[in-house]
Each structure stands twice: as C-alpha cells, then as structure tokens.
Amino acid sequence: MDLATFHEEVTILFADIKGFTSMVNHLHPSQVMLFLDTLYSTWDSLVEPFGVYKIETIGDCYMAAAGLFCYDAATGTKRLGGYDPKHAETMLSFAKAMLESSKTIKTPLGDTVQVRVGMHCGSCSSGVVGKRMPRFCLFGDCVNTANRMESNGVPGCIHASHAALELLPEENWIPTGGIMAKGKGIMHTALLPVLPGAQHAAEVNIAERAQRGSHGGHGADSHALATPSVSSLTFDFASLGLGPLNHAAPSRSTTSMECSNMECSSILEEMDGNPATPAALCKRHTCSTSGTAASAGTATDQQTSSPVHSRHSCPSSTAAALQAALQEAHTSPGAPAAATKVAAAAAAAASATAGIQR
C-alpha cells in the first residue's frame, strides 16, 4: 500500500467543541459552516509553524499528529517515518496555541467556543487508503486512546494520558485520579489548565468524579460500573415475578392496605415516594412475610383484585437474605460486591416467589 509506514512513537491529538451537536440543531447550515471554517482555518494556520501534521476533521473533531516525520540529515529534509524525540513537546505547544486562539472565536450563538483537547503518545501505522477520495490515515491503539483523552476532557484544558505525562513531566498537571476510558479500563491521566477559569473547571470535574465514587467522565470508571451501584439499582418487578412495576407496587394511593406496625407504615410511605428502590422492595418482602400487617387478608391489588400480600410474598429466608444484602449495600454503596449480593438475593427471592405462585 502507498506510504505504508510504522511509527515507533508519535503524539496524536484530538480536539472537539463542547455542545456542538446540540448547537447545530438550531442553526442554519451556512452558520455552522462559517463557524467551523473560521475555527479550523485558525488552527490550520498553526500547523506549519509548530511542525505538526493535520490528519483530518470529522464533524467538530480536529485530529493532528506530531512525530510522523523526522529530519533527514543526509538530505536536509523531513521524511515520513523515523523518530522525532520532541514529538510530545511539539504537540503540547500546538495544543496550547489551539486553546489560546479559540478565545477570540465566538459560536453563532454569541458564546466563546469551548474546546476540549486530548493527547496520547504511542506507536501507530500510517498509509493512504481508498480508491475514491483516498486519504492519509493513521491506525492503531494510539489513535483510539487519544480520542478517549479528548472525550473525557474538560474545556480549556489539555487532557493527557500517562504515556504523554511521562514525556512532559515539567508541566503543572492536575491528576484526575483515574478515568474509565471506553474499551481501555481505568487510565491514570492528568489535566493541564490553559485558559482562564480552566483550573477551576478541572478541579470541579475531578471533585465530581470523586463524589460519584467513579472515575468516569462520559462514562464511569471502576468495577462498580460493571455492577450497578446500589443507589441506582432498580428491579424489573415483572422479571422478578412480582407483577408490573407501574401498578403492582402497593402503596397508600394504590391499595387499601393499612398496617398497625409503625415500621410497616414508614415502609409504605417510602414506597409511595419510590416504589422501585431496592430498600422498598426488600422492606415490602419483610413486611409481607412477617405478618405484621393488621389487615393483610383484606388488602387487595386494585389492578388484579388479588391479595397484595399473597401475590408479593416470598419465604422469610429469601426475604431476609435480600434484606441483609441491601443493608450491607447501603452501608457500603460503592462496593461492587454489595451490589452483586443484592442482585443475587433478588434473584433468589424471585425464584422463591415463582415457586409459591406455582
């Protein structure tokens, strides 16, 4: 293939515009094209002075690379391939200039454009592909990782991977604490604020990640992502054999159930607010199997005219297991194991319930 070349180490950059997709839905195409042409032309004017190579633009995403060419002392010219020891420094300088130049550009809505920049260092391959409109392309994991840096970035900042950080140790990087990059897992990265206000934005972004207990930006970043956290864990009542979610959850407003037990009364109030929460589900099972409801025999489901307690009951052992799992999960909501136990206990409760119904 034409120009097929392996590059031992390069720096790849992606930059995009925050809120671009939602913005263009309200603009005339000519406004969008004028805006992008102004921004991209500004960045294009920086390419040659900084010695980087523009790869392409895709929508609002701008892609460039440094280190694809090296200086050939024999001919006194640059050639494709080889190794450029300053590729990371070159790209960082270009990235800073990109952000600085964006300060003067307004969106069609009159706001200052907000740009996110991400960069990563690694190996890749390059070449020209295609018969119709052939183009020079880069391939490899380095490309994907650089794109993840951009998508998890913060406007006004440069988001760099650990590989890039190792080559640029003298900058005032702010560690993110780790981000979950799609298809990559947890990655240790850092942000470099460039524009005024960017440092505050970076600190807020990092604090929000820490508060959520995950490293995700556009996605979450710990094992807890694979297993839903307890705070967001809900159950499909139909799949658990507990009836439809929309009308089977007993509450003061949908049933005639009254209970003399104070704990049960508070449970019903909780379920009125959010009947699908694991806590409400667990307590509902506990209530229905403990026999504390004073009028359990007369309470009916308005949708089916069948006894609510009967239809939603399960053996006390499974209800207790579900309750114990939920209690542990609420004590340590960030622990993946706790959420896993909740799901397992719920499955056991569903299985037991199905056995009773049969």
C-alpha positions in Angstrom: 0.0 0.0 0.0 1.1 3.6 -0.7 3.2 5.2 2.1 2.6 2.3 4.5 4.8 3.2 7.5 5.2 2.1 11.1 5.8 4.9 13.6 7.6 3.8 16.8 6.4 6.7 18.8 4.2 9.7 17.9 1.8 12.0 19.7 -1.8 12.2 18.5 -4.2 15.0 19.3 -7.9 15.2 19.1 -9.9 18.4 19.8 -13.6 19.0 19.7 -16.2 21.6 20.6 -18.4 21.2 23.7 -22.1 21.3 23.0 -21.6 21.4 19.2 -24.1 18.7 18.3 -27.0 20.3 20.3 -26.0 23.8 19.0 -26.1 22.9 15.3 -29.7 21.7 15.6 -30.8 25.3 16.0 -28.6 26.9 13.3 -28.7 27.3 9.5 -26.1 25.2 7.7 -24.4 28.4 6.5 -23.8 29.5 10.1 -22.4 26.1 11.0 -20.0 26.1 8.0 -18.8 29.6 8.6 -18.2 28.9 12.2 -16.2 25.7 11.6 -14.3 27.2 8.7 -13.2 30.1 10.9 -12.1 27.8 13.8 -10.4 25.2 11.6 -8.7 27.8 9.5 -7.3 29.4 12.6 -5.9 26.0 13.8 -4.6 25.2 10.3 -2.5 28.4 10.4 -0.7 27.0 13.4 0.1 23.6 11.9 3.2 24.6 9.9 4.8 27.0 12.5 4.6 24.3 15.2 5.6 21.4 12.9 2.6 19.1 13.4 0.7 17.3 10.7 -3.1 17.8 10.3 -4.7 14.4 9.7 -8.4 15.3 9.2 -11.5 16.8 10.6 -14.7 14.8 11.3 -17.6 17.0 12.2 -16.4 19.1 15.1 -13.4 16.9 15.8 -9.9 18.0 14.7 -7.1 15.4 14.5 -3.4 16.1 14.3 -0.2 14.2 14.9 3.4 15.1 15.8 6.4 12.8 15.2 5.2 11.3 11.9 8.2 12.9 10.1 11.8 13.1 11.1 14.7 15.2 9.9 17.0 13.5 7.4 20.5 14.9 7.9 21.7 13.4 4.7 19.2 15.3 2.5 18.4 18.2 4.9 14.7 17.5 4.6 12.0 15.7 6.6 10.8 12.2 5.6 7.9 10.1 6.7 8.9 7.6 9.5 11.9 7.6 11.8 11.9 9.1 15.3 11.4 12.6 16.4 12.4 12.9 20.1 10.5 16.2 20.6 7.1 15.0 19.3 5.4 15.3 22.7 6.8 18.8 23.3 5.8 19.9 19.8 2.2 18.7 20.2 1.8 20.2 23.6 2.9 23.6 22.3 0.5 23.2 19.4 -2.4 22.3 21.8 -1.7 25.3 24.0 -1.8 27.5 20.9 -5.1 25.9 19.8 -6.8 26.8 23.0 -5.4 30.3 23.2 -6.5 31.0 19.6 -10.0 29.7 20.4 -10.5 32.5 23.0 -11.2 35.0 20.1 -13.7 32.9 18.3 -17.4 33.1 19.0 -20.1 30.5 18.2 -23.0 31.5 16.1 -25.0 31.9 19.4 -22.5 34.6 20.6 -20.7 32.4 23.2 -17.0 31.9 23.3 -16.2 28.5 21.9 -15.3 25.8 24.5 -12.7 23.4 23.2 -11.6 20.1 24.7 -8.2 18.7 23.8 -6.8 15.2 24.4 -3.5 13.7 23.5 -1.6 10.4 23.8 1.8 9.1 22.9 2.4 5.7 21.4 3.0 3.7 18.2 0.8 3.6 15.1 0.8 2.8 11.4 0.1 5.2 8.6 -0.8 4.9 4.9 -3.1 6.0 2.1 -6.3 4.0 1.7 -9.3 4.1 -0.6 -9.8 4.5 -4.4 -12.4 7.2 -4.2 -11.2 10.2 -2.3 -8.1 8.4 -1.0 -6.7 9.8 2.2 -3.8 9.6 4.5 -4.9 7.8 7.7 -3.4 6.6 11.0 -4.2 3.2 12.5 -3.6 1.7 15.9 -4.4 1.8 19.6 -2.7 5.1 19.9 -5.4 6.7 17.9 -8.2 5.2 20.0 -6.6 6.3 23.2 -6.0 9.8 22.1 -9.7 10.0 21.2 -10.6 8.8 24.7 -8.5 11.6 26.2 -10.5 14.2 24.2 -13.9 12.7 25.0 -13.1 12.6 28.7 -11.5 16.1 28.7 -12.5 19.4 30.2 -13.0 22.6 28.1 -10.0 24.9 28.3 -7.7 22.1 29.4 -5.4 19.6 27.8 -6.1 16.0 28.9 -3.1 13.7 28.6 -2.5 10.0 29.1 0.1 8.6 31.4 2.4 7.9 28.4 2.2 11.6 27.5 2.8 12.7 31.1 6.0 10.7 31.3 7.4 12.7 28.4 6.2 16.0 29.7 7.0 16.0 33.5 7.7 19.7 33.8 4.2 20.9 33.3 1.8 21.7 36.1 -0.5 18.7 35.5 -3.5 18.1 37.8 -4.1 14.3 38.3 -7.6 13.2 37.5 -7.5 10.3 39.9 -8.1 7.9 37.0 -10.8 7.8 34.3 -12.7 4.9 32.8 -12.0 5.1 29.1 -14.3 3.1 26.9 -12.6 -0.1 25.8 -9.5 0.7 27.9 -10.5 0.4 31.5 -9.1 2.7 34.2 -6.4 5.0 32.9 -4.3 7.3 35.0 -4.4 10.7 33.3 -4.0 14.4 34.1 -5.4 17.8 33.1 -3.3 20.9 32.2 -5.4 24.1 32.5 -4.6 26.6 29.8 -7.3 29.2 29.6 -8.6 31.4 32.5 -11.1 29.6 34.6 -10.0 26.2 33.3 -8.2 25.2 36.5 -11.5 25.7 38.5 -13.4 23.7 35.8 -10.8 20.9 36.1 -11.0 20.8 39.9 -14.8 20.7 39.8 -14.7 17.9 37.3 -12.3 15.9 39.4 -14.3 16.5 42.6 -17.5 15.4 40.9 -15.8 12.2 39.8 -14.6 11.5 43.3 -18.0 12.3 44.8 -19.7 9.9 42.4 -17.2 7.2 43.5 -16.3 6.6 39.9 -13.6 7.7 37.5 -16.0 8.1 34.6 -16.3 11.2 32.6 -18.6 10.4 29.7 -18.6 7.0 31.4 -17.8 5.7 34.9 -14.6 4.1 35.8 -14.5 1.5 38.4 -15.6 -2.1 38.6 -18.7 -0.7 40.1 -19.7 0.3 36.6 -20.0 -3.3 35.6 -22.1 -3.9 38.6 -24.7 -1.2 39.2 -24.3 0.9 42.4 -27.0 0.4 45.0 -28.2 4.0 44.7 -29.1 3.4 41.1 -30.1 -0.2 41.3 -33.7 -0.9 40.5 -35.6 -4.1 39.7 -37.9 -5.1 37.0 -40.9 -6.4 39.1 -42.2 -8.4 36.1 -39.0 -10.2 35.7 -38.8 -11.0 39.4 -42.3 -12.4 39.3 -43.6 -9.6 41.5 -46.1 -8.0 39.0 -45.8 -5.0 36.7 -43.9 -2.0 38.1 -46.5 0.5 37.1 -49.4 -0.9 39.0 -48.3 -3.8 41.3 -46.2 -1.9 43.8 -48.5 -1.5 46.9 -48.7 2.0 48.4 -51.2 4.1 50.3 -52.5 5.5 47.0 -53.0 2.2 45.1 -54.1 -0.2 47.8 -56.4 -0.3 50.8 -53.6 -1.8 52.9 -53.4 -0.5 56.4 -50.9 -1.7 59.0 -50.7 -1.2 62.7 -47.0 -1.7 62.8 -45.0 1.5 62.8 -42.2 0.2 60.7 -44.5 -1.1 58.1 -46.3 2.3 58.0 -43.0 4.1 57.3 -42.2 1.5 54.6 -45.4 2.3 52.8 -44.5 6.0 52.9 -41.1 5.3 51.4 -42.6 3.2 48.6 -45.1 6.0 47.8 -42.0 8.1 47.0 -40.0 5.5 45.1 -41.6 2.0 45.0 -38.9 0.6 42.8 -36.0 1.2 45.2 -34.2 -1.9 46.4 -34.8 -0.7 50.0 -38.6 -0.5 49.4 -38.6 -3.9 47.7 -36.7 -5.5 50.5 -38.9 -4.0 53.2 -42.0 -4.9 51.3 -41.0 -8.5 51.4 -40.1 -8.3 55.0 -43.4 -6.8 55.9 -45.4 -9.3 53.8 -43.8 -12.3 55.3 -43.6 -11.1 58.9 -47.4 -11.0 59.4 -47.3 -7.5 60.9 -49.9 -6.1 58.6 -53.1 -5.9 60.5 -55.3 -6.1 57.5 -53.1 -8.3 55.2 -56.0 -10.6 54.5 -58.2 -7.8 53.2 -55.6 -5.7 51.3 -56.1 -6.1 47.6 -54.4 -5.1 44.4 -56.7 -2.7 42.6 -55.4 -4.0 39.3 -56.0 -7.7 39.8 -58.3 -7.9 42.8 -55.9 -10.4 44.3 -54.4 -10.2 47.8 -51.4 -8.0 47.7 -49.5 -9.8 50.4 -50.2 -13.2 48.8 -49.1 -12.1 45.4 -45.9 -10.4 46.6 -44.8 -12.7 49.4 -41.8 -14.9 49.5 -40.3 -17.3 52.1 -38.8 -15.4 55.0 -35.4 -16.9 54.4 -35.1 -15.3 50.9 -36.6 -12.1 52.1 -34.2 -12.0 55.0 -31.3 -12.6 52.6 -32.4 -9.8 50.3 -32.8 -7.5 53.3 -29.3 -8.4 54.6 -27.8 -7.8 51.2 -29.4 -4.5 50.8 -28.4 -3.4 54.3 -24.8 -4.3 53.5 -25.0 -2.5 50.2 -26.5 0.7 51.8 -23.7 0.6 54.4 -21.1 0.4 51.6 -22.8 1.7 48.5 -19.6 2.0 46.5 -18.7 -1.7 46.9 -19.3 -3.8 43.8 -19.6 -6.9 45.9 -22.5 -5.4 47.8 -24.5 -4.6 44.7 -23.7 -8.1 43.4 -25.2 -9.6 46.6 -28.3 -7.5 46.2 -28.8 -8.8 42.6 -28.2 -12.4 43.8 -30.6 -12.1 46.7 -33.2 -10.6 44.5 -32.8 -13.4 42.0 -33.3 -15.9 44.9 -36.4 -14.0 46.0 -37.8 -14.1 42.5 -37.1 -17.8 42.3 -38.8 -18.5 45.6 -41.7 -16.3 44.7 -42.2 -18.1 41.4 -42.2 -21.4 43.4 -45.0 -20.1 45.6 -47.1 -18.8 42.7 -46.8 -22.2 41.0 
